[in-house]
Amino acid sequence: MSNMNYTLLCDFYELTMANGYFELGKADEISYFDVFYRKVPDGGGFAIAAGLEQVIEYIKNLKFTEEDISFLRSKKLFSEEFLNYLRTFRFTGDIYAVPEGTPIFPGEPIMTVRARSVEAQFIETYVLLCLNHQSLIATKSNRIVRAAQGRPVMEFGSRRAQGSDGAIMGSRAAYIGGCSATACAISDKLFDIPATGTMAHSWVQMFDTEYEAFESYCKTYPNNATLLVDTYDVLKSGVPNAIKAFDNVLKPLGIKKCGIRLDSGDITYLSKKARKMLDEAGYTECKIVVSNSLDEIIIRDLMLQGARIDSFGVGERLITAKSNPVFGGVYKLVAVEKDGAIIPKIKISENPEKITNPHFKKVYRIFDNETGTAVADQLCVYDEVIDEKEPLELFDPVQVWKTKTVTNYTAKELLVPIFKDGECVYECPSIHEIRDYCKAQIMTLWDEVKRFENPHRYYVDLSRKLWDIKQGLLMNRGKNNAKK
């Protein structure tokens, strides 16, 4: 997006820890970190993974400039040997991640980093920044799109976003989540997301009369005439003047494609009345677009009330994920290597939900072969392979007496290689392919998981081997602490 070097877009403690690892001779020790999240935004049943492409670009361009090194020297915290080491610093490790657009669930790794301790620790902030923001907006977008019941949703949020990256990357994530277009022109240029837009109220106010404004717009853009009809009075002025402009400009040209937009008032009532007026005037194909601080709950209610709406423009509540603006993804150490062996690590907390799942892991998604639906996800140790010919026992890792045996299933690994020995081995799909993939994957989820309120909990289980390892670490840590 720009020539700015984002290497120092990190938490300062990543630099102090890196210097510490270097000084203590631990810089080259191999460690494993998982990225996962703990709670679905808005109380939903699942989230959507997004932001991987920007992580890839960051990793590819990761380097310390002389200007960066001079800045760090000025802090008088870092050794000259470490600063010299940073001159040739690059990422040389491995990264695995779920593809963008994948439905994801709490507690499961959506990215795993295996690298030298300095490298793995250092990339934490930017990785979380990308994945947290875009996954949040993609998830919100998908909720809004599902509420619209097949009607197009356009992202209108740039002017309410938190900064330029919030607008641009938010637009990208919204498209992955299912939005059909954006009002952000630069997102069209950068990502090939269809940009759309017609007029603001100021256009109407620029002319002496509302009709003159509509007529002028229809003459200027006869093939894209969507008129904003609520500047003065929707039913007494706006819609009648729109019909008059369509009659006088579009009809003689044989153009039937047209639209009106409502941006205020009682949308349900106004859309019904406007639809009746347009139909009676012969404009049955005229589309009604609505905007004005919409979200999935308002859109759902409009649909339940029988509003006559063909598409939605959604702005601030989408681009900021206003109802739940933090995704909460975390980056946790899960293993280290010693003498070629992988040693699992666990974080223990007074809050049970913050206890991590240790070890270098795989994530399998289990699909029922008869229905094509996703049954559950299972976290396994890296060297485990699920044999689809054998029955698979699933059990709740907390309420272990809750078990289910599945047969006639397909087990799909979700984490795919992204970097190997510092080289990118993954070809990023186009934004349109990601969006299509997202839509297809959501179709594999039960409708109960997709409810807005009280969704069915999709199970993320541990394999028996991984569960035993986790319990062993918990028991040993408890005994060690008791001795102290």
C-alpha positions in Angstrom: 0.0 0.0 0.0 2.9 2.4 0.7 6.7 2.5 0.9 6.6 2.8 4.7 8.7 0.2 6.5 6.5 -1.4 9.2 9.2 -3.4 10.9 9.0 -1.2 14.0 5.3 -1.5 14.2 5.7 -3.8 17.1 5.3 -3.7 20.9 8.5 -2.5 22.5 8.8 -5.6 24.7 9.3 -7.6 21.5 12.5 -5.7 21.0 13.6 -6.0 24.7 12.9 -9.7 24.7 14.7 -10.2 21.4 17.8 -8.4 22.8 17.5 -10.6 25.9 17.3 -13.8 23.9 20.3 -12.7 21.9 22.4 -11.8 25.0 21.5 -15.1 26.7 22.4 -17.2 23.7 18.7 -18.2 23.1 18.2 -16.3 19.8 18.4 -19.4 17.6 16.3 -21.7 19.8 13.3 -22.9 17.9 9.9 -22.0 19.4 6.3 -22.5 18.3 3.5 -19.9 18.7 -0.2 -20.3 18.0 -2.7 -17.5 17.0 -6.2 -18.2 18.3 -9.2 -16.3 19.7 -11.3 -17.0 22.7 -14.8 -15.6 22.1 -16.9 -15.0 18.9 -17.8 -11.3 18.5 -21.5 -10.4 19.1 -22.2 -13.7 20.7 -22.2 -15.4 17.3 -21.5 -19.0 16.5 -18.3 -18.6 14.4 -15.9 -16.0 13.0 -14.3 -15.6 9.5 -10.5 -15.7 9.1 -9.0 -12.8 7.2 -5.8 -10.7 6.9 -3.4 -13.5 5.9 -2.3 -11.8 2.7 -1.1 -8.7 4.6 0.8 -10.9 7.1 2.6 -12.5 4.1 3.5 -9.1 2.7 4.9 -8.0 6.0 7.0 -11.1 6.5 8.4 -10.8 3.0 9.5 -7.2 3.6 10.7 -7.6 7.2 14.0 -5.8 7.6 15.7 -3.2 9.9 17.0 -0.1 8.1 19.9 1.9 9.4 17.4 4.5 10.5 15.6 1.9 12.6 18.9 0.8 14.1 19.9 4.4 14.9 16.6 4.9 16.6 17.0 1.8 18.7 20.6 2.8 19.6 19.2 6.1 21.0 17.1 4.2 23.5 20.3 3.0 25.2 18.9 -0.4 26.0 20.3 -2.6 23.3 23.8 -4.0 22.9 25.8 -3.1 19.8 26.2 -6.8 19.0 22.4 -7.1 18.9 22.0 -4.0 16.8 24.5 -5.4 14.4 22.6 -8.7 14.3 19.5 -6.7 13.3 21.2 -5.5 10.1 20.8 -8.9 8.5 17.6 -9.9 10.3 15.0 -11.7 8.3 12.3 -14.3 8.9 13.7 -17.8 8.3 11.0 -19.9 9.9 7.8 -21.8 9.0 4.2 -20.5 9.2 1.0 -22.5 8.8 -2.4 -20.8 8.6 -6.0 -21.4 7.7 -6.9 -19.9 4.3 -8.7 -16.5 4.4 -12.5 -16.9 4.3 -12.4 -20.0 6.5 -15.0 -20.2 9.3 -13.0 -20.4 12.6 -14.0 -21.2 16.2 -12.6 -20.3 19.6 -9.6 -22.0 20.9 -8.3 -23.5 17.7 -5.0 -22.3 16.0 -5.7 -20.1 12.9 -1.9 -19.6 12.5 1.1 -21.5 13.9 4.6 -19.9 13.7 7.7 -22.1 14.0 10.9 -20.1 14.0 14.0 -19.0 16.0 12.8 -17.4 19.2 13.8 -13.8 18.2 11.9 -14.1 14.9 8.8 -15.8 16.3 8.5 -13.4 19.2 9.2 -10.3 17.1 6.3 -10.7 14.5 3.6 -11.0 17.2 2.2 -7.5 17.0 1.8 -7.2 13.3 0.4 -10.7 12.9 -2.2 -10.0 15.4 -2.9 -6.5 14.0 -3.7 -8.0 10.6 -5.7 -11.0 11.7 -7.6 -9.4 14.5 -8.8 -6.4 12.5 -9.7 -8.1 9.2 -11.2 -11.2 10.9 -13.4 -8.9 13.0 -14.7 -6.9 10.0 -15.2 -10.0 7.8 -17.2 -11.6 10.7 -19.4 -8.5 11.1 -19.9 -8.2 7.4 -21.0 -11.8 7.1 -23.6 -11.4 9.8 -25.0 -8.4 8.0 -25.0 -10.2 4.6 -26.8 -13.1 6.1 -29.4 -10.8 7.6 -30.0 -9.3 4.2 -31.3 -12.7 2.9 -29.6 -12.7 -0.5 -30.0 -8.9 -1.1 -26.7 -7.2 -2.0 -24.9 -5.3 0.8 -22.5 -2.5 0.0 -19.8 -1.3 2.4 -20.2 2.4 2.9 -17.9 3.0 5.9 -14.8 4.8 4.8 -15.6 8.1 6.4 -16.3 6.5 9.8 -13.3 4.1 9.8 -10.4 4.5 12.2 -7.9 5.8 9.8 -6.9 5.0 6.2 -5.9 1.4 6.9 -9.1 0.9 8.8 -11.1 2.0 5.7 -9.0 0.2 3.1 -8.4 -3.1 4.9 -11.8 -3.0 6.4 -13.3 -2.7 2.9 -11.2 -5.8 1.9 -12.4 -7.8 4.9 -16.0 -6.7 4.3 -15.8 -8.1 0.8 -14.4 -11.4 2.0 -17.3 -11.6 4.4 -19.8 -11.3 1.6 -20.4 -7.6 0.8 -21.0 -7.1 -2.9 -19.3 -3.7 -3.4 -17.7 -0.8 -1.6 -17.9 3.0 -1.7 -14.1 3.2 -1.2 -12.6 3.9 -4.6 -9.0 3.0 -3.6 -10.2 -0.5 -2.6 -11.4 -1.0 -6.2 -8.0 0.1 -7.4 -6.0 -2.0 -5.0 -8.1 -5.1 -4.6 -10.6 -5.1 -7.6 -13.5 -4.8 -5.2 -16.4 -3.2 -7.2 -16.7 0.5 -6.2 -20.2 2.0 -6.3 -21.9 5.2 -5.5 -24.2 7.9 -6.9 -25.0 11.1 -5.1 -25.2 12.8 -1.7 -27.7 15.2 -0.4 -25.4 18.0 -1.4 -26.0 17.2 -5.1 -29.7 17.8 -4.6 -29.1 21.0 -2.7 -26.8 22.4 -5.4 -29.7 22.8 -7.7 -32.6 25.2 -7.5 -35.1 22.4 -7.4 -35.1 18.7 -6.5 -36.4 17.8 -9.9 -33.6 19.7 -11.7 -31.1 17.8 -9.6 -32.7 14.5 -10.5 -33.0 15.4 -14.2 -29.4 16.5 -14.4 -28.2 13.3 -12.8 -30.2 11.1 -15.1 -28.8 13.0 -18.1 -25.3 12.7 -16.9 -25.5 9.0 -15.8 -28.5 7.5 -17.7 -27.2 4.0 -17.1 -26.5 4.4 -13.4 -29.4 6.6 -12.2 -30.0 6.0 -8.5 -31.6 9.1 -7.0 -31.4 10.1 -3.3 -35.1 10.9 -2.5 -35.1 12.0 1.1 -33.4 15.5 1.0 -36.8 17.2 1.5 -39.8 14.9 1.6 -39.7 11.3 0.4 -43.3 10.7 -0.5 -44.5 14.2 -1.4 -41.4 15.3 -3.3 -38.6 12.8 -3.7 -40.3 9.9 -5.2 -42.7 11.9 -7.5 -39.7 13.9 -8.8 -37.7 10.8 -9.3 -40.5 9.3 -11.4 -40.8 12.5 -13.4 -37.1 12.4 -14.1 -37.3 8.8 -15.2 -40.2 9.6 -17.4 -38.6 12.6 -19.1 -35.0 11.3 -19.4 -34.8 7.6 -19.2 -38.0 6.4 -20.7 -37.3 8.1 -24.1 -33.9 6.3 -24.2 -35.6 2.9 -23.5 -33.7 2.6 -20.2 -35.5 0.7 -17.4 -32.6 0.2 -15.1 -32.9 2.8 -12.3 -33.1 3.2 -8.5 -33.9 5.3 -5.5 -32.1 5.5 -2.2 -33.6 6.1 1.2 -31.3 7.4 3.9 -33.6 8.5 6.7 -37.0 8.1 8.3 -39.1 5.0 8.9 -37.5 2.8 6.3 -40.1 0.0 6.4 -43.0 2.4 5.9 -41.3 4.6 3.3 -40.0 1.6 1.3 -43.5 0.1 1.1 -45.1 3.4 0.0 -42.3 4.1 -2.5 -42.6 0.6 -4.0 -46.3 1.1 -4.6 -45.7 4.5 -6.2 -43.0 3.2 -8.5 -45.0 0.2 -9.5 -48.0 2.2 -10.3 -45.8 4.5 -12.5 -44.6 1.5 -14.4 -41.1 1.2 -12.8 -41.4 -2.2 -11.4 -37.7 -2.8 -12.1 -36.6 0.3 -10.2 -34.5 -0.8 -7.2 -34.9 0.6 -3.7 -31.6 1.0 -1.9 -31.5 1.9 1.8 -28.8 3.2 4.2 -28.6 5.1 7.5 -26.8 3.4 10.4 -27.8 -0.1 9.6 -26.5 -3.4 11.1 -27.6 -7.0 11.1 -30.2 -6.6 13.8 -31.9 -3.6 12.1 -31.8 -5.3 8.7 -33.3 -8.5 10.1 -36.1 -6.5 11.6 -36.7 -4.6 8.4 -37.1 -8.0 6.6 -39.4 -9.3 9.3 -41.6 -6.2 8.9 -41.9 -6.7 5.1 -39.8 -3.7 4.0 -39.5 -3.5 0.2 -35.8 -3.2 -0.1 -33.5 -4.5 -2.9 -30.1 -3.7 -1.5 -28.4 -2.1 1.6 -25.6 0.3 2.1 -24.0 -0.2 5.5 -21.4 2.1 7.0 -20.2 2.9 10.5 -21.6 -0.2 12.2 -19.8 -2.5 9.8 -16.5 -0.8 9.3 -16.0 -0.3 13.0 -17.8 -3.5 14.1 -19.5 -1.0 16.5 -21.4 -3.5 18.7 -18.2 -5.5 19.5 -15.1 -3.7 18.2 -12.3 -6.0 19.5 -11.7 -9.5 18.1 -9.4 -10.7 20.8 -7.0 -12.9 19.0 -3.9 -13.8 21.0 -0.4 -15.2 20.2 0.9 -17.8 22.7 3.9 -20.0 23.0 2.9 -23.7 22.8 6.3 -25.5 22.3 10.0 -25.3 22.0 12.6 -27.5 20.5 15.5 -29.0 22.5 18.0 -31.4 20.8 15.6 -31.9 18.0 12.7 -32.9 20.3 9.5 -30.8 20.5 8.7 -29.9 24.1 5.1 -28.8 24.7 4.5 -25.7 26.8 1.3 -24.6 28.5 0.1 -21.3 30.0 -2.0 -21.8 33.2 -4.4 -19.2 34.4 -6.9 -18.6 37.3 -9.4 -18.2 34.4 -9.9 -21.7 32.9 -10.7 -20.3 29.5 -7.2 -18.8 29.4 -5.4 -22.1 29.8 -3.7 -22.8 26.5 -3.7 -26.0 24.4 0.0 -27.0 24.3 2.2 -28.5 21.6 2.7 -28.2 17.8 -0.7 -29.1 16.5 -2.8 -29.9 13.5 -6.5 -28.8 13.1 -8.8 -31.2 11.4 -12.4 -30.3 10.3 -14.7 -33.3 10.3 -17.3 -33.4 7.5 -20.3 -35.8 7.4 -20.1 -37.5 4.0 -23.9 -37.8 3.7 -24.8 -34.2 4.4 -21.6 -32.4 3.6 -21.9 -30.5 6.9 -19.1 -29.8 9.4 -19.5 -31.9 12.5 -16.7 -30.7 14.7 -13.0 -29.7 14.6 -10.4 -31.7 16.3 -7.0 -30.5 17.5 -4.3 -33.2 17.2 -0.6 -33.4 17.9 1.5 -32.6 14.8 2.4 -36.3 14.1 -1.2 -37.7 14.3 -3.1 -38.7 11.2 -6.8 -39.3 11.3 -7.7 -42.6 9.5 -11.0 -41.9 7.7 -11.6 -45.6 7.4 -11.8 -46.0 11.2 -14.6 -44.6 13.5 -13.5 -41.4 15.2 -14.4 -40.7 18.8 -15.0 -37.1 19.6 -15.2 -35.8 23.2 -15.7 -32.5 24.9 -12.3 -31.5 26.4 -14.0 -30.0 29.4 -17.1 -32.2 29.9 -15.2 -35.3 28.9 -18.3 -37.6 29.4 -19.9 -36.0 26.3 -18.7 -38.2 23.5 -19.7 -38.9 19.9 -18.4 -41.5 17.5 -18.5 -40.5 13.8 -18.3 -42.8 10.8 -18.5 -42.1 7.0 -16.7 -38.8 7.3 -13.9 -36.8 5.7 -11.2 -35.2 7.8 -9.7 -32.1 6.3 -6.6 -30.3 7.6 -7.2 -26.6 8.0 -3.7 -25.3 8.5 -1.7 -25.1 5.3 2.0 -24.2 4.8 2.5 -20.5 4.1 6.3 -20.1 4.7 8.9 -22.8 4.7 12.5 -21.8 5.9 11.6 -18.2 5.4 10.4 -18.6 1.8 6.7 -18.1 0.9 5.3 -21.4 -0.5 1.7 -20.2 -0.7 0.0 -18.5 -3.6 -2.6 -16.0 -2.4 -5.9 -16.5 -4.2 -7.7 -13.5 -5.7 -10.1 -11.5 -3.5 -13.0 -12.9 -5.5 -11.8 -16.5 -5.0 -11.5 -15.9 -1.2 -15.0 -14.5 -1.1 -16.5 -17.4 -3.0 -14.6 -19.9 -0.8 -15.9 -18.1 2.3 -19.5 -18.4 1.0 -19.1 -22.1 0.2 -17.5 -22.9 3.6 -20.3 -21.2 5.5 -22.8 -23.3 3.6 -21.2 -26.4 5.3 -22.2 -25.1 8.8 -25.5 -26.1 10.4 -28.1 -23.4 10.4 -28.2 -23.6 14.2 -24.5 -22.5 14.3 -25.4 -19.5 12.2 -28.1 -18.1 14.6 -27.5 -14.5 15.8 -28.8 -15.3 19.3 -27.9 -18.4 21.3 -26.2 -20.2 18.4 -25.4 -23.9 18.8 -21.9 -24.4 20.1 -19.7 -25.9 17.5 -17.4 -28.3 19.1 -13.6 -27.9 19.0 -12.3 -31.1 20.6 -8.8 -32.5 21.4 -7.5 -35.8 20.3 -7.0 -38.3 23.1 -3.2 -37.9 22.8 -3.3 -34.1 23.0 -5.7 -34.2 25.9 -3.5 -36.6 27.8 -0.5 -34.3 27.2 -2.4 -31.3 28.4 -3.6 -33.0 31.5 -0.1 -34.2 32.3 1.3 -30.7 32.0 -1.5 -29.4 34.3 -0.9 -32.1 36.9 2.9 -31.7 36.9 2.7 -28.0 37.2 0.2 -28.3 40.0 2.5 -30.7 41.9 5.6 -28.5 41.3 3.7 -25.4 42.6 2.5 -27.4 45.7 6.0 -28.3 46.6 7.0 -24.7 46.5 
